[in-house]
Amino acid sequence: MDRTYYIDRRANRIILILAVIVATLIMGFITWRMQLTARAETQEHLASEVLRFHILANSDSDEDQALKMEVKEQVLAYLKDAVPEGLDVDETKEWMRRHTDDLEHIAALTIENEGKDYTVSAAVTTCYFPDKTYGDVTFPAGNYEALRIEIGAAKGHNWWCVLYPNLCFLDAANAVVPDEGKEELKNVLTEDEYSQVTAQSDFKIKWYFLESLK
């Protein structure tokens, strides 16, 4: 009698523990799915409000990588002076589309001045980007429209920044993005979305964890 009582009591305790574990796993899964959905919604909205910049080098040789950075500098210098102020994201994209020939010309001149004869192409197109941090702003992985410049075979490591709003590095050595760009980004995102993309390491770790479970 006593032995049966203790066996039943132990069995009930095990069942209770298993029930708690199952409930915890279910709640964890539901929370994970909700976070994943929120992340996807943030990425989708973010993608509609930005224009990214993507330059692909001919190869990974030191020479080609240095050339990529020189092309980047010349193109950004041109855009700083040429793009009218006050454009929204759609107007910025349209301006880029109308001036791809000019951008290709600037890139080609830079390449020629460096003693290379690589072809170059420029276009506003949709590209997949992995998670990417610009200074203290982290963009989740996904598809974004970007001004994409391809140098030669375009097989080398690439360089990224955000043209609209301007998150291209103000101080490249210390990865400092312009405050004006972050303020513009804040204006087009919800408070929760902005807090997500500017979160510190704990949120970035959570994003990495979610990505690893997909």
C-alpha positions, -999 to 999 in steps of 0.1 A, spaced: 0 0 0 27 25 11 49 14 -19 21 19 -44 14 53 -29 50 65 -33 52 50 -68 20 69 -78 33 101 -62 66 98 -80 48 92 -113 25 122 -108 56 143 -101 73 131 -133 41 138 -153 39 173 -138 76 180 -146 71 168 -181 40 189 -185 59 220 -174 87 212 -198 63 207 -227 44 239 -218 77 259 -216 88 245 -250 55 254 -266 56 290 -252 92 293 -263 83 282 -298 53 306 -299 75 335 -287 102 326 -313 77 326 -341 63 359 -330 98 374 -329 106 360 -363 74 375 -377 82 409 -361 117 408 -375 104 400 -410 79 429 -408 106 452 -397 129 442 -426 101 446 -451 92 481 -439 128 490 -436 135 479 -472 107 502 -485 123 532 -468 160 529 -477 183 527 -507 215 508 -502 248 510 -520 267 479 -532 301 478 -550 316 446 -561 353 444 -568 368 425 -598 386 401 -574 400 398 -539 435 409 -549 449 438 -529 450 459 -561 414 452 -570 402 458 -535 420 491 -533 405 500 -567 370 492 -554 375 516 -525 387 544 -548 357 539 -570 335 541 -539 352 574 -528 348 590 -562 311 579 -566 302 591 -531 319 625 -538 299 629 -570 266 619 -553 273 643 -524 274 673 -548 250 661 -574 220 646 -556 194 674 -549 185 680 -513 151 671 -500 144 640 -521 125 612 -505 135 575 -509 115 570 -541 127 602 -557 163 593 -547 159 559 -565 145 575 -596 173 601 -596 199 572 -594 182 554 -623 183 585 -645 220 590 -637 235 555 -640 254 565 -672 271 593 -652 279 569 -624 294 544 -648 314 572 -664 329 583 -631 337 547 -621 352 540 -656 374 571 -654 386 561 -619 394 526 -631 413 540 -662 433 564 -640 444 534 -619 457 517 -651 430 491 -654 407 484 -683 379 466 -664 343 470 -676 319 486 -651 281 486 -648 257 506 -625 221 499 -619 194 503 -592 183 467 -585 170 444 -558 198 426 -539 198 401 -510 219 414 -481 229 394 -450 227 410 -415 248 441 -418 259 467 -392 267 503 -401 282 519 -371 256 514 -344 227 506 -369 220 469 -378 199 460 -408 183 425 -408 190 402 -437 166 403 -466 160 419 -500 167 456 -505 169 479 -535 204 491 -540 226 511 -563 248 483 -574 282 489 -592 300 459 -606 337 462 -615 351 437 -640 342 401 -631 326 413 -599 340 383 -580 357 400 -552 345 411 -517 320 439 -518 314 471 -499 281 483 -486 265 514 -472 231 531 -472 226 560 -495 191 569 -483 190 579 -456 227 587 -456 244 561 -434 276 559 -453 305 563 -429 313 598 -419 344 585 -401 354 552 -419 382 545 -394 358 544 -364 326 533 -383 307 564 -374 275 571 -393 261 606 -398 236 617 -371 213 632 -398 210 599 -415 200 582 -382 175 609 -376 159 605 -410 158 567 -404 141 574 -371 115 595 -388 104 568 -413 103 538 -388 81 531 -359 96 536 -325 98 498 -320 114 493 -354 140 520 -348 148 505 -313 153 471 -330 178 483 -357 197 505 -332 197 479 -303 229 469 -286 246 435 -285 218 417 -267 193 423 -295 219 415 -322 227 382 -304 189 374 -304 187 381 -341 217 358 -347 200 331 -326 167 334 -345 186 332 -378 204 301 -367 171 283 -359 156 289 -394 
